[in-house]
Amino acid sequence: MDQNEGGKPSMEKAKRSLELTDDESEAVSRLAVPPHRAGAGPSFYEYFALRGIQVDRVEPGLVVCTFKVPPHLSDRSGRLANGAIANLVDEVGGAVVHVEGLPMNVSVDMCISYMSTAKLHDELEITSRVLGQRGGYSGTIVLMRNKVTGEVIAEGRHSLFGRHASKL
């Protein structure tokens, strides 16, 4: 193992592991990502991270979605990546407190318990509930479970802050 004088792995090894091969570099250079105007449809991020999510139910303080684990959000072992789980907690947790016509709330804090794993093509049920609101501060809880087995994949608590509607 490459090590520096302190016995720690060197930065060179880390840099080498992040370098693209010539084929990967060529594939990236062929990507066409048009500029995005705010409010003009989904952004590249939304398209990549949320494509395939289906909203099944919406009530005050509750959002229920279905999501099938896609290949592009899977890790090398074919499981839903932890970062993708965190992103879903962020997005669905924010959606339950969003007020149409106001800017999206800003995430203040997220705490996620990863209980199990979801495999490629597993169908998940994602439920988000409002825990409480005070002024512009909201707390939500997001539960992600396998729709077939009922096994809990992750549970996330999400705190958000945003402008609230005027009482005038």
N, C-alpha and C positions, 0 to 999 in steps of 0.2 A: 504494500500500500504506500502511495506517495505520502510522505510526512514532512512537516517543517521541523524546525529546531525544537519546538515545544512538544513534539510527538503527536500533533493533531493533523488530520488529513489536510492536504494542501488545497488551496483554492484552484490550482491548475487542474486537478482531477475533476473538481466540480464544474469548471468551465468547459472541459472536454466533454463531459456528459451532457451538457446543454447545447453543444454545437450541432448544427444541422448537417446532414449528409448532402452531397450535391443534388441527389434526387429530391430530397425534402425541400431544399432551398429553391429548386426550380419549380416545384409544385406550389410553394408559397408565392413565388413571384408571378405565377399565372392567375392567382386569385383576383377577381375584380370586385372590389367593395366600393359601391357608389357612395358619395357623401349623403348623410342623413339629415333631413330637416326635422327639427323637433315637432312632434305632433302629426307627422306625415306618414303614419303607418309604423309597423314594428321596426326597431333598429336591428342591426346585425346581432347585437347581444341578445335581444329579446327573441329573435328568430332562432338563434343557435341554442339558447338555454331553455326556452319555454315552448319551443315547437312541439306540438303533440299533447300539451296539457288541455284537458277538457273540463270545463266548469259544469258540474252536475247540479249544484244547488246553491242558492244565495238567499240568505235571510239577514235581517239586522243582527249583526254580531256573529255571523256564521258564514263560512264559505267552504264548500266541499268540492274537491276536484278528483279527477282520475288521471293518472299519468303512467304511460307504458315506458319502461326503461329503454332508451335508444342507444345504439352503439356509440354515438359520438359523445355521450356522457358517461361511458363506462371506463373503468381503469383497465390495466393490462390483464387482470384476472377475470374480466367480464362482469364485474360488479359495478353498481352505481357508485361513482366516485364521491368521496366525502364532500368535496367542494361543490358538487352538483346538489347534494342533499342540503348543504348550507344555503345555496342559492335558492332552492325551492322554499325553504323555511323563510328566507328573507322576502321573496316575492309573494307567496301566499299569505304570510303573516302581515305584510303591508297591504295586501288587497282587501283584507277584512275590515280595515279601518279607513280605507280611502273614501273621500267624499268627492263626488263628481263636481268638476268646476274649480277645485282647489288643487294646488301643487301636491305631488306625492309627499308623504311624510318621510322623514329621514330616520334611518335606523340609528338608534343610540347604543343598543346592546343586544347581543344574541347569545344564548347559552343552549347548546345542543347536546343531547345525550344520544350517542349512536348505539343502538341496542342490538341490531342485527344487520344483515346485508340484503340487498336486493340484486338479483341477477338480471342479466340482459333479457329483455322482453317480459319481465315480471310486470304485472299490472298493480299499481299502487293506488291507494286511496289517501288523499291528503286533506285533512280537516283542520281548519283554522277557526279559532274562537277568540272573541274579545274577552280578556280577563277583567279589564277595567279601563276607565278613562278619567282624566282630571286635567281640565284645561286643554292644552295642546299635546299632552302626554298620553300615550296609549300603551297598554300591555296586551300581548296576544300569546296564545299557545297554539302550536302547530303539531299535529300528530300524523305521522306517516306510517301506514301499515300496508302489508301485502294483502291485496284484495281477495286472493284465493285462500290463503292459510290464516289470515287474521294476525299474523305475527307483526309486532311493532318493529319497524325499521329504525325510526328515530323520533325523538320528541324535542321540540325546540320552544324556548320562551324567547319572545321578541319584544323589545321595547322600542317605541318610535316616538318622534316628536314632529309636530307640524302645526301650521296655522289652523285654527279652528274657525268655524263659521261664526260670523258676528251675530249677536243677539238683537241687533237693531233692525 
